[in-house]
Amino acid sequence: MSVRIALDAMGGDHAPEVVINGAIIAARKSDINILLVGQEDKIKAQLSRHINIPKNIEVVPAAEVATMDDSPSSALRNKKNSSIAVATQLVVDKKADAIVSAGNSGVIMASAIMSMRTLQGVLRPAIATLFPTLTGFCGLLDVGATVECKPKHLQQFGIMGSIYVKEVFGISNPRVGLLTIGTEETKGNELTLEAFKLLSKSNLNFIGNVEGKDIPAGKVDVAICDGFVGNIVLKFGEGVAEMLFKLMKSEAKKYPLAYISLPFIWPALKDLRKRTDYTEYGGAPLLGVDGVCIICHGGSNEKAIANAIFFAKESVNKNINKIISQELTNFENGDKQCTESV
């Protein structure tokens, strides 16, 4: 049976046009059944602009839209028929295998946590995103789901992040680092100092503390932190990448020979741009909830939406949630046995 993806057609800065275009791209390239969830008249009006709509696209009505101005609590309380809420419920009811949305991330997370619930053993969910590095990429979590963490939460983030990069990207023994203000064991605040102790006791390939500069240098495969720090790192990284490309373009214009040589180095620049382009990855998974939930950038284009759909399918097929739940259960049981034997 093919994978079914509930796609929030109303979510994102350019919805529903860009979202539907991305859905059509994904549907034409795969056998994924895509459920376009949102205001039926607007979805059908957009679909009518296309020729030969793939048969694996279906429209699921949802009368309301959770906007970027809605708080998670008010959206859940007052917009129970929003596209996000309906798409999430489709996963809960087993009518879809995953939800993909570029809408209000706070509402997406709240809806997923309240409706899907967290996996057994998971204390707090985490959003995992990929950061380009000199050697490949690094999984960074959390980047916004849980802004106030306890040491145990960070320990679980390490376990979930390690499983994520191992299962999806084939890294056999991921190097896990704790993001803080210095590599020494004694550096950090109360949260990271206590988290360091817990991570050191785990069966993870924990290499210790890492600084912000160690992520782009490729020293770790997984970097863990609370959602407050992670979100700042993510947004700062996006800003730096965009700034560098703009500076390269403007500075090259100052030097005629350099500007003339652009056609010769353009392939290399395109490859560099591709490595730092979030659209290549599509979206970030919300790890720890009982269902696959992919959160996309609000400014996602059709390519990003299509890639998020493909990524959702892969996450479903890899059965990451089952592995996370089992690994956490095994870890907690082992931890209890160690505590009882002391």
WOWO-V461369 format. One record per backbone hydrogen bond with DSSP energy under -0.5 kcal/mol. CO is the residue of the C=O (numbers start at 1). NH is the residue of the N-H. Records with the same first field share a line. If there is no record, write none. Layout:
CO: NH, NH
This chain:
3: 5, 33
4: 6, 97, 98
5: 7, 35
6: 8, 100
7: 9, 37
8: 11
9: 16
12: 15
14: 18
16: 20
17: 21
18: 22
19: 23
20: 24
21: 25
22: 26
23: 27
24: 28
25: 29
26: 30
32: 34
33: 5, 35
34: 36, 58
35: 7, 37
36: 38, 60
37: 9, 10
38: 40, 62
39: 43
40: 44
41: 45
42: 46
43: 47
44: 48
46: 49
47: 50
54: 57
56: 34
58: 36
59: 61
60: 38
64: 83
65: 67
66: 104
67: 70
71: 75
72: 76
73: 77
74: 78
75: 79
79: 82
81: 64
82: 86
83: 87
84: 88
85: 89
86: 90
87: 91
88: 92
89: 93
90: 95, 96
91: 94
97: 292
98: 6
99: 294
100: 8
101: 296
104: 108
105: 109
106: 110
107: 111
108: 112
109: 113
110: 114
111: 115, 116
112: 116, 117
113: 117
117: 290
119: 122
126: 128, 287
127: 129, 142, 143
128: 285
129: 140
131: 138
136: 133
138: 131, 140
139: 223
140: 129
141: 225
146: 227
147: 149, 228
150: 153, 154
151: 155
152: 156
153: 157
154: 158
155: 159
156: 160
157: 161
158: 162
159: 163
160: 164
161: 165
162: 166
163: 167
164: 168
165: 169, 171
166: 170
170: 172
171: 174
174: 176, 205
175: 221, 222
176: 207, 208
177: 179, 224
178: 210
183: 209
184: 187
189: 193
190: 194
191: 195
192: 196
193: 197
194: 198
195: 199
196: 200
197: 201
198: 201, 202
199: 202
204: 206
205: 176, 207
208: 178
210: 180
211: 214, 215
212: 215, 216
213: 217
214: 219
215: 218
216: 134
221: 139
222: 177
223: 141
224: 179
226: 230
227: 231
228: 232
229: 233
230: 234
231: 235
232: 236
233: 237
234: 238
235: 239
236: 240
237: 241
238: 242
239: 243
240: 244
241: 245
242: 246
243: 247
244: 248
245: 249
246: 250
247: 251
248: 252
249: 253
251: 254
252: 255, 259
254: 256
255: 259
256: 260
257: 261
259: 262
260: 263
261: 264, 265
262: 266
265: 269
266: 270
267: 271
268: 272
269: 273
270: 274
271: 275
272: 276
274: 277
276: 278
277: 280
278: 281, 282
281: 283
282: 297
284: 295
285: 128, 287
286: 289
287: 126
288: 119
289: 291
291: 293
292: 99
293: 286, 295
294: 101, 296
295: 284
297: 300
298: 13
301: 305
302: 306
303: 307
304: 308
305: 309
306: 310
307: 311
308: 312
309: 313
310: 314
311: 315
312: 316
313: 317
314: 318
315: 319, 320
316: 319
319: 323
320: 324
321: 325
322: 326
323: 327
324: 328
325: 329
326: 330
327: 331
328: 332
329: 333
330: 334
331: 335
332: 336
333: 337
334: 338
335: 339
336: 340
337: 341
338: 342
339: 342
